[in-house]
Amino acid sequence: MIQRVQSVYLLLVTVLMSIFLVSSYAEITTDLNQTISFYTHAVQKYVATDASVTVMRTLPLVVLVLLTGIISFVNIFLFHKRILQIRICVLSSLLLVVQLVLICFYYSGIKSDFAPDQPAFRIPVIFPVISIILNFMAYRAIHHDEALVNSYNRIR
């Protein structure tokens, strides 16, 4: 039900996770003229000949991003079950926190292996943080709806 504000918040979480799935969230340039790009699916190293070599596969991060996006999208259509919607928002937020921990883990692990000349985070790295905030705002809106329905039930 798209006219509820929490549906818009949850849809934004889905869109942000979809963009995060396909974009690079960090990049390291080394002094050997190598570029290491961090994607959701893998960490890739580009040398001067523009050939890419996969340094590490990051399957747990892909699973978390997909799971968070799908859960948020499905949560939009559970508007009749507000308590379940609240629980799913909390679960989605916890998955996003684990996702942030994994991002930091992969970044620090690769950064320690190479001598970085210019480390740089990209805009998509803040998408999980924004998604946590949007999940919290959806949680509050759903909780407000539940309180409103309960108050109407008390009046009858």
N, CA, C and O atoms as a GROMACS GRO file, in nm:
protein
  624
    1MET      N    1   0.086  -0.116   0.000
    1MET     CA    2   0.000   0.000   0.000
    1MET      C    3   0.091   0.123   0.000
    1MET      O    4   0.152   0.156   0.102
    2ILE      N    5   0.099   0.189  -0.112
    2ILE     CA    6   0.201   0.291  -0.130
    2ILE      C    7   0.163   0.425  -0.067
    2ILE      O    8   0.250   0.512  -0.055
    3GLN      N    9   0.039   0.447  -0.026
    3GLN     CA   10   0.005   0.576   0.031
    3GLN      C   11   0.053   0.592   0.175
    3GLN      O   12   0.044   0.702   0.231
    4ARG      N   13   0.102   0.487   0.235
    4ARG     CA   14   0.156   0.498   0.370
    4ARG      C   15   0.303   0.537   0.360
    4ARG      O   16   0.375   0.490   0.272
    5VAL      N   17   0.348   0.622   0.450
    5VAL     CA   18   0.484   0.676   0.442
    5VAL      C   19   0.589   0.568   0.465
    5VAL      O   20   0.698   0.576   0.409
    6GLN      N   21   0.557   0.467   0.546
    6GLN     CA   22   0.655   0.361   0.570
    6GLN      C   23   0.679   0.279   0.443
    6GLN      O   24   0.786   0.222   0.426
    7SER      N   25   0.580   0.272   0.356
    7SER     CA   26   0.600   0.202   0.229
    7SER      C   27   0.702   0.274   0.143
    7SER      O   28   0.781   0.211   0.073
    8VAL      N   29   0.700   0.406   0.147
    8VAL     CA   30   0.798   0.485   0.072
    8VAL      C   31   0.937   0.463   0.130
    8VAL      O   32   1.034   0.449   0.056
    9TYR      N   33   0.948   0.460   0.262
    9TYR     CA   34   1.077   0.437   0.327
    9TYR      C   35   1.133   0.299   0.289
    9TYR      O   36   1.250   0.285   0.256
   10LEU      N   37   1.047   0.200   0.294
   10LEU     CA   38   1.091   0.064   0.262
   10LEU      C   39   1.126   0.050   0.113
   10LEU      O   40   1.218  -0.024   0.077
   11LEU      N   41   1.054   0.121   0.028
   11LEU     CA   42   1.087   0.120  -0.114
   11LEU      C   43   1.222   0.187  -0.139
   11LEU      O   44   1.299   0.142  -0.223
   12LEU      N   45   1.250   0.294  -0.067
   12LEU     CA   46   1.380   0.359  -0.079
   12LEU      C   47   1.494   0.267  -0.034
   12LEU      O   48   1.601   0.268  -0.093
   13VAL      N   49   1.470   0.189   0.071
   13VAL     CA   50   1.571   0.092   0.114
   13VAL      C   51   1.596  -0.009   0.003
   13VAL      O   52   1.711  -0.045  -0.023
   14THR      N   53   1.491  -0.055  -0.062
   14THR     CA   54   1.505  -0.150  -0.171
   14THR      C   55   1.584  -0.090  -0.287
   14THR      O   56   1.671  -0.156  -0.345
   15VAL      N   57   1.555   0.035  -0.321
   15VAL     CA   58   1.626   0.101  -0.430
   15VAL      C   59   1.773   0.121  -0.394
   15VAL      O   60   1.861   0.097  -0.477
   16LEU      N   61   1.801   0.164  -0.272
   16LEU     CA   62   1.940   0.185  -0.231
   16LEU      C   63   2.019   0.054  -0.232
   16LEU      O   64   2.136   0.052  -0.273
   17MET      N   65   1.958  -0.053  -0.187
   17MET     CA   66   2.028  -0.182  -0.189
   17MET      C   67   2.048  -0.233  -0.332
   17MET      O   68   2.147  -0.300  -0.360
   18SER      N   69   1.956  -0.201  -0.422
   18SER     CA   70   1.973  -0.240  -0.562
   18SER      C   71   2.090  -0.164  -0.626
   18SER      O   72   2.168  -0.222  -0.701
   19ILE      N   73   2.100  -0.037  -0.596
   19ILE     CA   74   2.212   0.043  -0.648
   19ILE      C   75   2.343  -0.004  -0.586
   19ILE      O   76   2.444  -0.013  -0.655
   20PHE      N   77   2.341  -0.034  -0.457
   20PHE     CA   78   2.461  -0.081  -0.388
   20PHE      C   79   2.509  -0.214  -0.445
   20PHE      O   80   2.629  -0.242  -0.446
   21LEU      N   81   2.416  -0.295  -0.492
   21LEU     CA   82   2.451  -0.427  -0.546
   21LEU      C   83   2.536  -0.418  -0.672
   21LEU      O   84   2.620  -0.504  -0.696
   22VAL      N   85   2.517  -0.314  -0.752
   22VAL     CA   86   2.586  -0.307  -0.881
   22VAL      C   87   2.699  -0.204  -0.886
   22VAL      O   88   2.769  -0.196  -0.987
   23SER      N   89   2.719  -0.127  -0.782
   23SER     CA   90   2.819  -0.020  -0.789
   23SER      C   91   2.939  -0.049  -0.699
   23SER      O   92   2.933  -0.133  -0.609
   24SER      N   93   3.046   0.021  -0.727
   24SER     CA   94   3.168   0.009  -0.647
   24SER      C   95   3.155   0.099  -0.524
   24SER      O   96   3.115   0.215  -0.536
   25TYR      N   97   3.190   0.046  -0.408
   25TYR     CA   98   3.175   0.126  -0.287
   25TYR      C   99   3.307   0.179  -0.233
   25TYR      O  100   3.307   0.265  -0.145
   26ALA      N  101   3.419   0.131  -0.284
   26ALA     CA  102   3.549   0.184  -0.241
   26ALA      C  103   3.653   0.154  -0.348
   26ALA      O  104   3.635   0.067  -0.433
   27GLU      N  105   3.762   0.229  -0.341
   27GLU     CA  106   3.870   0.211  -0.437
   27GLU      C  107   4.002   0.248  -0.370
   27GLU      O  108   4.010   0.346  -0.297
   28ILE      N  109   4.102   0.168  -0.397
   28ILE     CA  110   4.236   0.196  -0.345
   28ILE      C  111   4.331   0.205  -0.463
   28ILE      O  112   4.334   0.116  -0.548
   29THR      N  113   4.408   0.312  -0.469
   29THR     CA  114   4.513   0.325  -0.570
   29THR      C  115   4.646   0.304  -0.501
   29THR      O  116   4.678   0.372  -0.404
   30THR      N  117   4.724   0.210  -0.552
   30THR     CA  118   4.853   0.180  -0.490
   30THR      C  119   4.964   0.255  -0.563
   30THR      O  120   4.943   0.313  -0.669
   31ASP      N  121   5.082   0.252  -0.504
   31ASP     CA  122   5.195   0.322  -0.564
   31ASP      C  123   5.252   0.247  -0.685
   31ASP      O  124   5.336   0.302  -0.756
   32LEU      N  125   5.207   0.125  -0.709
   32LEU     CA  126   5.252   0.046  -0.824
   32LEU      C  127   5.158   0.064  -0.944
   32LEU      O  128   5.158  -0.019  -1.035
   33ASN      N  129   5.080   0.170  -0.944
   33ASN     CA  130   4.986   0.202  -1.051
   33ASN      C  131   4.879   0.093  -1.066
   33ASN      O  132   4.839   0.058  -1.177
   34GLN      N  133   4.835   0.042  -0.954
   34GLN     CA  134   4.727  -0.055  -0.950
   34GLN      C  135   4.606   0.008  -0.884
   34GLN      O  136   4.620   0.092  -0.794
   35THR      N  137   4.490  -0.032  -0.928
   35THR     CA  138   4.366   0.015  -0.867
   35THR      C  139   4.289  -0.106  -0.817
   35THR      O  140   4.267  -0.201  -0.892
   36ILE      N  141   4.249  -0.102  -0.692
   36ILE     CA  142   4.171  -0.210  -0.632
   36ILE      C  143   4.031  -0.155  -0.606
   36ILE      O  144   4.014  -0.062  -0.528
   37SER      N  145   3.933  -0.214  -0.672
   37SER     CA  146   3.795  -0.169  -0.659
   37SER      C  147   3.716  -0.270  -0.578
   37SER      O  148   3.728  -0.392  -0.597
   38PHE      N  149   3.635  -0.219  -0.488
   38PHE     CA  150   3.552  -0.301  -0.401
   38PHE      C  151   3.408  -0.299  -0.453
   38PHE      O  152   3.342  -0.195  -0.451
   39TYR      N  153   3.362  -0.413  -0.499
   39TYR     CA  154   3.224  -0.429  -0.542
   39TYR      C  155   3.154  -0.520  -0.442
   39TYR      O  156   3.219  -0.581  -0.356
   40THR      N  157   3.024  -0.530  -0.453
   40THR     CA  158   2.951  -0.616  -0.362
   40THR      C  159   2.984  -0.763  -0.388
   40THR      O  160   2.991  -0.842  -0.294
   41HIS      N  161   3.006  -0.799  -0.511
   41HIS     CA  162   3.030  -0.940  -0.545
   41HIS      C  163   3.175  -0.980  -0.536
   41HIS      O  164   3.204  -1.099  -0.518
   42ALA      N  165   3.270  -0.887  -0.546
   42ALA     CA  166   3.411  -0.923  -0.544
   42ALA      C  167   3.498  -0.799  -0.523
   42ALA      O  168   3.452  -0.686  -0.538
   43VAL      N  169   3.622  -0.825  -0.490
   43VAL     CA  170   3.725  -0.722  -0.486
   43VAL      C  171   3.814  -0.747  -0.606
   43VAL      O  172   3.871  -0.855  -0.620
   44GLN      N  173   3.826  -0.646  -0.692
   44GLN     CA  174   3.901  -0.666  -0.815
   44GLN      C  175   4.019  -0.571  -0.822
   44GLN      O  176   4.013  -0.456  -0.778
   45LYS      N  177   4.129  -0.623  -0.879
   45LYS     CA  178   4.251  -0.544  -0.896
   45LYS      C  179   4.270  -0.516  -1.045
   45LYS      O  180   4.268  -0.608  -1.127
   46TYR      N  181   4.287  -0.390  -1.076
   46TYR     CA  182   4.312  -0.348  -1.213
   46TYR      C  183   4.457  -0.300  -1.222
   46TYR      O  184   4.500  -0.216  -1.143
   47VAL      N  185   4.530  -0.353  -1.319
   47VAL     CA  186   4.667  -0.309  -1.342
   47VAL      C  187   4.666  -0.213  -1.459
   47VAL      O  188   4.561  -0.187  -1.518
   48ALA      N  189   4.781  -0.160  -1.494
   48ALA     CA  190   4.790  -0.058  -1.598
   48ALA      C  191   4.741  -0.105  -1.734
   48ALA      O  192   4.704  -0.023  -1.818
   49THR      N  193   4.741  -0.234  -1.758
   49THR     CA  194   4.696  -0.286  -1.887
   49THR      C  195   4.544  -0.301  -1.894
   49THR      O  196   4.493  -0.358  -1.990
   50ASP      N  197   4.473  -0.252  -1.796
   50ASP     CA  198   4.327  -0.259  -1.786
   50ASP      C  199   4.273  -0.400  -1.775
   50ASP      O  200   4.155  -0.424  -1.802
   51ALA      N  201   4.355  -0.492  -1.736
   51ALA     CA  202   4.309  -0.629  -1.710
   51ALA      C  203   4.270  -0.640  -1.563
   51ALA      O  204   4.342  -0.593  -1.474
   52SER      N  205   4.158  -0.701  -1.539
   52SER     CA  206   4.114  -0.712  -1.400
   52SER      C  207   4.140  -0.853  -1.348
   52SER      O  208   4.123  -0.952  -1.419
   53VAL      N  209   4.181  -0.858  -1.222
   53VAL     CA  210   4.205  -0.984  -1.154
   53VAL      C  211   4.121  -0.981  -1.026
   53VAL      O  212   4.127  -0.886  -0.949
   54THR      N  213   4.043  -1.086  -1.006
   54THR     CA  214   3.962  -1.093  -0.885
   54THR      C  215   4.051  -1.132  -0.768
   54THR      O  216   4.112  -1.239  -0.767
   55VAL      N  217   4.057  -1.043  -0.670
   55VAL     CA  218   4.138  -1.068  -0.552
   55VAL      C  219   4.063  -1.155  -0.453
   55VAL      O  220   4.120  -1.246  -0.393
   56MET      N  221   3.934  -1.127  -0.435
   56MET     CA  222   3.855  -1.199  -0.335
   56MET      C  223   3.707  -1.196  -0.376
   56MET      O  224   3.657  -1.093  -0.421
   57ARG      N  225   3.640  -1.306  -0.360
   57ARG     CA  226   3.495  -1.312  -0.379
   57ARG      C  227   3.428  -1.277  -0.246
   57ARG      O  228   3.474  -1.320  -0.140
   58THR      N  229   3.323  -1.201  -0.252
   58THR     CA  230   3.255  -1.158  -0.130
   58THR      C  231   3.109  -1.203  -0.132
   58THR      O  232   3.018  -1.121  -0.132
   59LEU      N  233   3.090  -1.332  -0.134
   59LEU     CA  234   2.956  -1.392  -0.141
   59LEU      C  235   2.867  -1.356  -0.020
   59LEU      O  236   2.749  -1.330  -0.040
   60PRO      N  237   2.919  -1.356   0.103
   60PRO     CA  238   2.830  -1.318   0.215
   60PRO      C  239   2.773  -1.178   0.202
   60PRO      O  240   2.660  -1.153   0.242
   61LEU      N  241   2.851  -1.086   0.147
   61LEU     CA  242   2.802  -0.950   0.129
   61LEU      C  243   2.693  -0.945   0.023
   61LEU      O  244   2.595  -0.872   0.039
   62VAL      N  245   2.708  -1.021  -0.083
   62VAL     CA  246   2.605  -1.027  -0.188
   62VAL      C  247   2.475  -1.082  -0.130
   62VAL      O  248   2.367  -1.030  -0.157
   63VAL      N  249   2.486  -1.188  -0.053
   63VAL     CA  250   2.368  -1.249   0.008
   63VAL      C  251   2.298  -1.151   0.101
   63VAL      O  252   2.175  -1.141   0.100
   64LEU      N  253   2.374  -1.079   0.181
   64LEU     CA  254   2.313  -0.982   0.273
   64LEU      C  255   2.245  -0.868   0.200
   64LEU      O  256   2.136  -0.826   0.238
   65VAL      N  257   2.309  -0.817   0.096
   65VAL     CA  258   2.249  -0.706   0.020
   65VAL      C  259   2.121  -0.752  -0.049
   65VAL      O  260   2.019  -0.682  -0.045
   66LEU      N  261   2.125  -0.869  -0.112
   66LEU     CA  262   2.005  -0.923  -0.177
   66LEU      C  263   1.894  -0.950  -0.076
   66LEU      O  264   1.778  -0.916  -0.100
   67LEU      N  265   1.930  -1.010   0.035
   67LEU     CA  266   1.832  -1.043   0.138
   67LEU      C  267   1.768  -0.917   0.195
   67LEU      O  268   1.646  -0.913   0.216
   68THR      N  269   1.848  -0.815   0.221
   68THR     CA  270   1.794  -0.691   0.275
   68THR      C  271   1.701  -0.622   0.176
   68THR      O  272   1.595  -0.573   0.214
   69GLY      N  273   1.741  -0.619   0.050
   69GLY     CA  274   1.655  -0.558  -0.051
   69GLY      C  275   1.523  -0.632  -0.069
   69GLY      O  276   1.417  -0.570  -0.078
   70ILE      N  277   1.531  -0.764  -0.075
   70ILE     CA  278   1.410  -0.845  -0.093
   70ILE      C  279   1.318  -0.835   0.029
   70ILE      O  280   1.197  -0.822   0.015
   71ILE      N  281   1.377  -0.842   0.147
   71ILE     CA  282   1.297  -0.834   0.271
   71ILE      C  283   1.226  -0.699   0.278
   71ILE      O  284   1.108  -0.693   0.315
   72SER      N  285   1.295  -0.593   0.245
   72SER     CA  286   1.233  -0.460   0.250
   72SER      C  287   1.120  -0.447   0.148
   72SER      O  288   1.018  -0.386   0.175
   73PHE      N  289   1.141  -0.506   0.030
   73PHE     CA  290   1.036  -0.499  -0.072
   73PHE      C  291   0.914  -0.581  -0.032
   73PHE      O  292   0.801  -0.535  -0.050
   74VAL      N  293   0.935  -0.699   0.021
   74VAL     CA  294   0.823  -0.783   0.065
   74VAL      C  295   0.751  -0.719   0.184
   74VAL      O  296   0.630  -0.732   0.199
   75ASN      N  297   0.826  -0.650   0.267
   75ASN     CA  298   0.769  -0.586   0.386
   75ASN      C  299   0.667  -0.479   0.349
   75ASN      O  300   0.577  -0.450   0.429
   76ILE      N  301   0.678  -0.420   0.232
   76ILE     CA  302   0.582  -0.319   0.188
   76ILE      C  303   0.441  -0.380   0.180
   76ILE      O  304   0.343  -0.314   0.215
   77PHE      N  305   0.432  -0.504   0.136
   77PHE     CA  306   0.302  -0.566   0.112
   77PHE      C  307   0.245  -0.638   0.233
   77PHE      O  308   0.142  -0.704   0.223
   78LEU      N  309   0.310  -0.626   0.347
   78LEU     CA  310   0.259  -0.686   0.470
   78LEU      C  311   0.186  -0.584   0.557
   78LEU      O  312   0.192  -0.591   0.680
   79PHE      N  313   0.119  -0.488   0.494
   79PHE     CA  314   0.060  -0.378   0.569
   79PHE      C  315  -0.055  -0.421   0.658
   79PHE      O  316  -0.092  -0.346   0.749
   80HIS      N  317  -0.114  -0.537   0.637
   80HIS     CA  318  -0.221  -0.585   0.725
   80HIS      C  319  -0.165  -0.646   0.854
   80HIS      O  320  -0.237  -0.659   0.953
   81LYS      N  321  -0.039  -0.683   0.852
   81LYS     CA  322   0.024  -0.745   0.968
   81LYS      C  323   0.133  -0.652   1.021
   81LYS      O  324   0.251  -0.670   0.994
   82ARG      N  325   0.089  -0.552   1.095
   82ARG     CA  326   0.182  -0.447   1.139
   82ARG      C  327   0.288  -0.497   1.237
   82ARG      O  328   0.402  -0.451   1.232
   83ILE      N  329   0.254  -0.588   1.325
   83ILE     CA  330   0.351  -0.641   1.421
   83ILE      C  331   0.461  -0.717   1.346
   83ILE      O  332   0.579  -0.704   1.378
   84LEU      N  333   0.422  -0.797   1.248
   84LEU     CA  334   0.520  -0.867   1.166
   84LEU      C  335   0.606  -0.768   1.088
   84LEU      O  336   0.726  -0.789   1.071
   85GLN      N  337   0.545  -0.661   1.040
   85GLN     CA  338   0.619  -0.558   0.969
   85GLN      C  339   0.724  -0.493   1.059
   85GLN      O  340   0.836  -0.466   1.014
   86ILE      N  341   0.690  -0.469   1.183
   86ILE     CA  342   0.784  -0.411   1.278
   86ILE      C  343   0.901  -0.506   1.300
   86ILE      O  344   1.017  -0.463   1.301
   87ARG      N  345   0.872  -0.633   1.319
   87ARG     CA  346   0.979  -0.732   1.342
   87ARG      C  347   1.071  -0.745   1.220
   87ARG      O  348   1.192  -0.760   1.234
   88ILE      N  349   1.013  -0.739   1.102
   88ILE     CA  350   1.093  -0.748   0.981
   88ILE      C  351   1.180  -0.624   0.964
   88ILE      O  352   1.292  -0.634   0.915
   89CYS      N  353   1.132  -0.508   1.005
   89CYS     CA  354   1.214  -0.386   1.002
   89CYS      C  355   1.335  -0.400   1.094
   89CYS      O  356   1.445  -0.358   1.060
   90VAL      N  357   1.314  -0.457   1.211
   90VAL     CA  358   1.424  -0.478   1.305
   90VAL      C  359   1.524  -0.578   1.247
   90VAL      O  360   1.645  -0.558   1.256
   91LEU      N  361   1.474  -0.687   1.188
   91LEU     CA  362   1.561  -0.786   1.126
   91LEU      C  363   1.642  -0.724   1.012
   91LEU      O  364   1.761  -0.751   0.998
   92SER      N  365   1.577  -0.644   0.932
   92SER     CA  366   1.645  -0.578   0.820
   92SER      C  367   1.754  -0.484   0.871
   92SER      O  368   1.862  -0.476   0.812
   93SER      N  369   1.727  -0.414   0.978
   93SER     CA  370   1.828  -0.324   1.035
   93SER      C  371   1.948  -0.402   1.088
   93SER      O  372   2.062  -0.360   1.072
   94LEU      N  373   1.921  -0.516   1.152
   94LEU     CA  374   2.032  -0.600   1.200
   94LEU      C  375   2.116  -0.654   1.084
   94LEU      O  376   2.238  -0.659   1.093
   95LEU      N  377   2.050  -0.693   0.976
   95LEU     CA  378   2.124  -0.739   0.858
   95LEU      C  379   2.208  -0.627   0.798
   95LEU      O  380   2.318  -0.651   0.749
   96LEU      N  381   2.158  -0.506   0.803
   96LEU     CA  382   2.234  -0.392   0.752
   96LEU      C  383   2.356  -0.362   0.839
   96LEU      O  384   2.460  -0.322   0.788
   97VAL      N  385   2.343  -0.382   0.969
   97VAL     CA  386   2.459  -0.363   1.058
   97VAL      C  387   2.565  -0.469   1.028
   97VAL      O  388   2.684  -0.438   1.023
   98VAL      N  389   2.522  -0.593   1.009
   98VAL     CA  390   2.616  -0.700   0.974
   98VAL      C  391   2.681  -0.668   0.839
   98VAL      O  392   2.800  -0.694   0.820
   99GLN      N  393   2.605  -0.613   0.749
   99GLN     CA  394   2.658  -0.574   0.618
   99GLN      C  395   2.766  -0.467   0.633
   99GLN      O  396   2.869  -0.474   0.565
  100LEU      N  397   2.745  -0.370   0.718
  100LEU     CA  398   2.847  -0.267   0.743
  100LEU      C  399   2.973  -0.326   0.804
  100LEU      O  400   3.084  -0.286   0.770
  101VAL      N  401   2.956  -0.421   0.895
  101VAL     CA  402   3.072  -0.486   0.955
  101VAL      C  403   3.151  -0.563   0.849
  101VAL      O  404   3.274  -0.560   0.849
  102LEU      N  405   3.081  -0.632   0.760
  102LEU     CA  406   3.149  -0.704   0.652
  102LEU      C  407   3.222  -0.610   0.557
  102LEU      O  408   3.333  -0.641   0.512
  103ILE      N  409   3.162  -0.497   0.527
  103ILE     CA  410   3.228  -0.398   0.441
  103ILE      C  411   3.358  -0.351   0.505
  103ILE      O  412   3.462  -0.344   0.438
  104CYS      N  413   3.353  -0.320   0.634
  104CYS     CA  414   3.475  -0.276   0.704
  104CYS      C  415   3.578  -0.388   0.710
  104CYS      O  416   3.698  -0.363   0.697
  105PHE      N  417   3.532  -0.510   0.729
  105PHE     CA  418   3.622  -0.625   0.736
  105PHE      C  419   3.695  -0.646   0.603
  105PHE      O  420   3.818  -0.660   0.601
  106TYR      N  421   3.620  -0.647   0.494
  106TYR     CA  422   3.683  -0.666   0.363
  106TYR      C  423   3.776  -0.550   0.329
  106TYR      O  424   3.885  -0.572   0.276
  107TYR      N  425   3.734  -0.430   0.358
  107TYR     CA  426   3.816  -0.313   0.324
  107TYR      C  427   3.946  -0.312   0.404
  107TYR      O  428   4.053  -0.290   0.348
  108SER      N  429   3.937  -0.336   0.534
  108SER     CA  430   4.059  -0.333   0.616
  108SER      C  431   4.152  -0.450   0.584
  108SER      O  432   4.274  -0.435   0.591
  109GLY      N  433   4.095  -0.565   0.550
  109GLY     CA  434   4.177  -0.680   0.514
  109GLY      C  435   4.256  -0.658   0.386
  109GLY      O  436   4.374  -0.691   0.379
  110ILE      N  437   4.192  -0.603   0.287
  110ILE     CA  438   4.260  -0.576   0.160
  110ILE      C  439   4.354  -0.458   0.173
  110ILE      O  440   4.462  -0.457   0.113
  111LYS      N  441   4.315  -0.359   0.250
  111LYS     CA  442   4.400  -0.241   0.268
  111LYS      C  443   4.530  -0.278   0.336
  111LYS      O  444   4.635  -0.220   0.306
  112SER      N  445   4.527  -0.372   0.428
  112SER     CA  446   4.649  -0.413   0.497
  112SER      C  447   4.740  -0.497   0.407
  112SER      O  448   4.862  -0.500   0.428
  113ASP      N  449   4.683  -0.564   0.308
  113ASP     CA  450   4.764  -0.645   0.216
  113ASP      C  451   4.841  -0.560   0.115
  113ASP      O  452   4.951  -0.597   0.074
  114PHE      N  453   4.785  -0.447   0.077
  114PHE     CA  454   4.849  -0.361  -0.022
  114PHE      C  455   4.894  -0.232   0.044
  114PHE      O  456   4.839  -0.192   0.147
  115ALA      N  457   4.992  -0.168  -0.014
  115ALA     CA  458   5.038  -0.038   0.037
  115ALA      C  459   4.955   0.070  -0.032
  115ALA      O  460   4.987   0.110  -0.144
  116PRO      N  461   4.850   0.119   0.034
  116PRO     CA  462   4.763   0.214  -0.035
  116PRO      C  463   4.828   0.352  -0.048
  116PRO      O  464   4.884   0.406   0.048
  117ASP      N  465   4.818   0.406  -0.166
  117ASP     CA  466   4.864   0.542  -0.189
  117ASP      C  467   4.748   0.638  -0.170
  117ASP      O  468   4.764   0.742  -0.107
  118GLN      N  469   4.632   0.603  -0.226
  118GLN     CA  470   4.513   0.686  -0.214
  118GLN      C  471   4.390   0.600  -0.188
  118GLN      O  472   4.326   0.554  -0.283
  119PRO      N  473   4.355   0.578  -0.064
  119PRO     CA  474   4.229   0.506  -0.039
  119PRO      C  475   4.112   0.602  -0.055
  119PRO      O  476   4.122   0.719  -0.017
  120ALA      N  477   4.003   0.556  -0.110
  120ALA     CA  478   3.887   0.642  -0.131
  120ALA      C  479   3.759   0.561  -0.121
  120ALA      O  480   3.744   0.458  -0.186
  121PHE      N  481   3.669   0.609  -0.040
  121PHE     CA  482   3.535   0.552  -0.036
  121PHE      C  483   3.449   0.625  -0.137
  121PHE      O  484   3.470   0.744  -0.163
  122ARG      N  485   3.356   0.556  -0.192
  122ARG     CA  486   3.263   0.614  -0.290
  122ARG      C  487   3.129   0.640  -0.221
  122ARG      O  488   3.107   0.599  -0.107
  123ILE      N  489   3.041   0.708  -0.291
  123ILE     CA  490   2.910   0.744  -0.237
  123ILE      C  491   2.829   0.621  -0.192
  123ILE      O  492   2.767   0.628  -0.085
  124PRO      N  493   2.827   0.509  -0.266
  124PRO     CA  494   2.743   0.396  -0.224
  124PRO      C  495   2.778   0.335  -0.088
  124PRO      O  496   2.700   0.257  -0.035
  125VAL      N  497   2.893   0.368  -0.032
  125VAL     CA  498   2.928   0.311   0.098
  125VAL      C  499   2.835   0.363   0.209
  125VAL      O  500   2.822   0.299   0.313
  126ILE      N  501   2.771   0.477   0.187
  126ILE     CA  502   2.680   0.529   0.290
  126ILE      C  503   2.537   0.477   0.273
  126ILE      O  504   2.452   0.505   0.357
  127PHE      N  505   2.510   0.402   0.165
  127PHE     CA  506   2.375   0.350   0.143
  127PHE      C  507   2.327   0.259   0.256
  127PHE      O  508   2.210   0.269   0.293
  128PRO      N  509   2.410   0.170   0.312
  128PRO     CA  510   2.361   0.091   0.426
  128PRO      C  511   2.326   0.176   0.548
  128PRO      O  512   2.231   0.145   0.620
  129VAL      N  513   2.400   0.282   0.571
  129VAL     CA  514   2.371   0.370   0.685
  129VAL      C  515   2.238   0.443   0.661
  129VAL      O  516   2.155   0.453   0.751
  130ILE      N  517   2.220   0.493   0.540
  130ILE     CA  518   2.094   0.559   0.505
  130ILE      C  519   1.979   0.459   0.516
  130ILE      O  520   1.869   0.495   0.559
  131SER      N  521   2.003   0.336   0.476
  131SER     CA  522   1.899   0.233   0.484
  131SER      C  523   1.862   0.200   0.628
  131SER      O  524   1.746   0.174   0.658
  132ILE      N  525   1.960   0.202   0.717
  132ILE     CA  526   1.930   0.181   0.860
  132ILE      C  527   1.840   0.293   0.911
  132ILE      O  528   1.745   0.268   0.984
  133ILE      N  529   1.871   0.416   0.873
  133ILE     CA  530   1.790   0.531   0.915
  133ILE      C  531   1.648   0.520   0.857
  133ILE      O  532   1.550   0.545   0.927
  134LEU      N  533   1.638   0.482   0.730
  134LEU     CA  534   1.507   0.466   0.668
  134LEU      C  535   1.428   0.352   0.732
  134LEU      O  536   1.307   0.362   0.748
  135ASN      N  537   1.496   0.243   0.768
  135ASN     CA  538   1.428   0.134   0.839
  135ASN      C  539   1.376   0.181   0.974
  135ASN      O  540   1.266   0.145   1.014
  136PHE      N  541   1.455   0.262   1.044
  136PHE     CA  542   1.410   0.315   1.173
  136PHE      C  543   1.289   0.405   1.155
  136PHE      O  544   1.195   0.401   1.235
  137MET      N  545   1.291   0.488   1.050
  137MET     CA  546   1.176   0.576   1.025
  137MET      C  547   1.052   0.495   0.988
  137MET      O  548   0.941   0.529   1.028
  138ALA      N  549   1.070   0.387   0.912
  138ALA     CA  550   0.958   0.299   0.879
  138ALA      C  551   0.905   0.230   1.005
  138ALA      O  552   0.784   0.216   1.024
  139TYR      N  553   0.997   0.187   1.091
  139TYR     CA  554   0.959   0.124   1.218
  139TYR      C  555   0.872   0.219   1.301
  139TYR      O  556   0.769   0.179   1.355
  140ARG      N  557   0.915   0.344   1.310
  140ARG     CA  558   0.837   0.441   1.388
  140ARG      C  559   0.700   0.466   1.327
  140ARG      O  560   0.601   0.478   1.400
  141ALA      N  561   0.692   0.475   1.195
  141ALA     CA  562   0.563   0.498   1.129
  141ALA      C  563   0.469   0.378   1.146
  141ALA      O  564   0.350   0.396   1.169
  142ILE      N  565   0.523   0.258   1.136
  142ILE     CA  566   0.442   0.138   1.155
  142ILE      C  567   0.394   0.130   1.300
  142ILE      O  568   0.279   0.095   1.326
  143HIS      N  569   0.483   0.161   1.392
  143HIS     CA  570   0.446   0.161   1.535
  143HIS      C  571   0.337   0.266   1.562
  143HIS      O  572   0.246   0.241   1.641
  144HIS      N  573   0.347   0.379   1.498
  144HIS     CA  574   0.245   0.483   1.514
  144HIS      C  575   0.110   0.434   1.460
  144HIS      O  576   0.007   0.456   1.522
  145ASP      N  577   0.110   0.367   1.344
  145ASP     CA  578  -0.013   0.311   1.290
  145ASP      C  579  -0.073   0.207   1.384
  145ASP      O  580  -0.195   0.203   1.404
  146GLU      N  581   0.012   0.124   1.441
  146GLU     CA  582  -0.037   0.021   1.534
  146GLU      C  583  -0.098   0.086   1.657
  146GLU      O  584  -0.202   0.041   1.706
  147ALA      N  585  -0.035   0.189   1.708
  147ALA     CA  586  -0.090   0.260   1.825
  147ALA      C  587  -0.223   0.326   1.790
  147ALA      O  588  -0.314   0.329   1.873
  148LEU      N  589  -0.235   0.380   1.670
  148LEU     CA  590  -0.360   0.443   1.627
  148LEU      C  591  -0.472   0.340   1.616
  148LEU      O  592  -0.585   0.367   1.658
  149VAL      N  593  -0.444   0.225   1.560
  149VAL     CA  594  -0.546   0.120   1.549
  149VAL      C  595  -0.586   0.069   1.686
  149VAL      O  596  -0.704   0.043   1.710
  150ASN      N  597  -0.491   0.055   1.775
  150ASN     CA  598  -0.522   0.011   1.912
  150ASN      C  599  -0.607   0.114   1.986
  150ASN      O  600  -0.694   0.076   2.063
  151SER      N  601  -0.582   0.242   1.962
  151SER     CA  602  -0.663   0.345   2.029
  151SER      C  603  -0.806   0.342   1.976
  151SER      O  604  -0.900   0.364   2.053
  152TYR      N  605  -0.825   0.316   1.847
  152TYR     CA  606  -0.961   0.303   1.793
  152TYR      C  607  -1.031   0.182   1.851
  152TYR      O  608  -1.152   0.186   1.873
  153ASN      N  609  -0.959   0.075   1.874
  153ASN     CA  610  -1.020  -0.044   1.933
  153ASN      C  611  -1.062  -0.020   2.077
  153ASN      O  612  -1.161  -0.077   2.123
  154ARG      N  613  -0.988   0.064   2.149
  154ARG     CA  614  -1.025   0.096   2.288
  154ARG      C  615  -1.152   0.182   2.293
  154ARG      O  616  -1.230   0.171   2.387
  155ILE      N  617  -1.174   0.266   2.193
  155ILE     CA  618  -1.290   0.355   2.192
  155ILE      C  619  -1.418   0.274   2.174
  155ILE      O  620  -1.521   0.309   2.231
  156ARG      N  621  -1.412   0.166   2.094
  156ARG     CA  622  -1.533   0.086   2.070
  156ARG      C  623  -1.577   0.019   2.191
  156ARG      O  624  -1.677  -0.053   2.190
   0.00000   0.00000   0.00000
